[in-house]
Amino acid sequence: MPLIPLDIKPGVYRVGTDFEGSNRWRDASLIRWHQGSMRPVGGWRQKADASSVITAAPRAMHIWVDNSDGANTALGSANELVYVNASGTATDITPTGFTTGDEDAAINYAYGGGFYGLGLYGVRREGSSQFQEADTWSLDNWGEYLVGCATSDGKLYEWQLDTGTPAAQIANSPENCKGLIVTEERFIFALQADGNPRKISWCDREDNTTWTPAATNEAGDLELQTSGEIMCAARMRGRTIIVTNIDAHIATCQGPPYVYGFERIGTACGAVSRKSLVAVDQGAFWMGREAFYMFDGSVARQMPCEVQDYVFSNINQNQNSKVNAVHNSEFGEIWWFYPSEGNTECDSYVSYDYLENHWEIGQIDRTAGADQGVFVDPQWVDATGVIYEHEISGVSHGEYTPFAESGPISLGNGDNVMKVNELIPDEDTQGGVQVKFKTRFYPNDTEREYGPFQTSNPTSMRFTGRQVRLRVEATGNDDFRVGVMRINAVPGGRR
């Protein structure tokens, strides 16, 4: 009988029943499909350790170059603002009088909170009267200076690269804000300015101490026509995108007298968190409460997602304000870190490959990150404040093992029992992976596992079944490539 190719489409498909995912990859971690082959996500090594300075999980990271061509990193947590220099030394630059926030979200478990029907009737429930998100920072650079705003504190701060002087409030800037963004035109947008959930205020061009509009400056403010509250913003080519928890808007610089014009670009497309938005050349991408969205320059729309059911049933909805998005430009990916069900800290991820249009999932304990550019490799940080440089070939993945596991693959037409006796691997690095096979005779039958098999050309094995699942696991730190494997199978009858 001819060899049966295990030709499985790139990306993870995790929608519907197990059998609906036939001939697709069903589960994975730290695996990507790039340029036609399966390969591991690059490993990582420690770059700096700010754990002795930072006391809460970092929820924001910003990396920039100063005017002396020095590389700078800033981390923002619920309790502090921390600077890390190029050699890895961490310094606390938290503003004097800073109002600390909440590392974890607090949920209303009192009357009116949570979902109807949960708990026992007549039993009193104690808890907060309102939802409190996990606090985070918006960080950016105003020229070579760092600017930032924490949701707990609401003030706009600037740090002028002096490690002996903490960040200080920007003179005359609005208070009770929830974030900021520096636009391409060198204005600072204050989000939810003056405690108004729909208000955006901006300073004069090139002058972040002038915020009161006048005929002699370009400062201004505007209240978005929305029923929601502003969540986040990002720079795009020639404009700024603002996403609320309900809809999305675009701000375009028009010059005096109005300076900025605003246009709604989508409804029912709100962001799940204040760090869930990433803008790249191809558009803007963000996670909502039950779907993913993108803006391609025309309109905001929901993205078809082949792991949507899995992600939104796996995420800890009580802690979804911790969702943090990062761009991995080397491979054209957007990653979202999130806490899985039963965990309070980010321990999982979902990523979208916008160049090849497929999705990937997995486990990793990262809370924030920054793309390559200032540094050669992406810089991601864990909940303790340890910064790692990622995408390093031949380097360990720590406690994690890259793997991918398929959905069921029918042997033949699925009506005959097939006997498999040989595997023909297709690897660039022979022996970089091992394989397992899991067989069933019916979709809901007991599953039997065979292996692991160390791959060789050919690889001898012996098992029977009507359908089989393939699991590929890394055996070390090799930067392997796996293509289309084939198995030799002969009919064994109908029972």
PyMOL commands that set and color helices and strands:
alter all, ss='L'
color gray80, all
select helices_A, chain A and resi 19-21+193-195+308-314+317-322+329-331
alter helices_A, ss='H'
color red, helices_A
select strands_A, chain A and resi 4-6+9-12+24-29+31-34+37-40+43-49+60-65+71-76+81-84+90-92+137-142+145-150+156-159+168-169+179-182+188-191+199-202+220-223+230-236+239-244+248-255+259-266+277-280+283-287+292-295+300-302+324-328+333-338+348-353+358-363+368-370+379-381+386-392+403-406+409-410+418-424+433-440+448-454+459-465+467-474+485-491
alter strands_A, ss='S'
color yellow, strands_A
deselect
rebuild
show_as cartoon
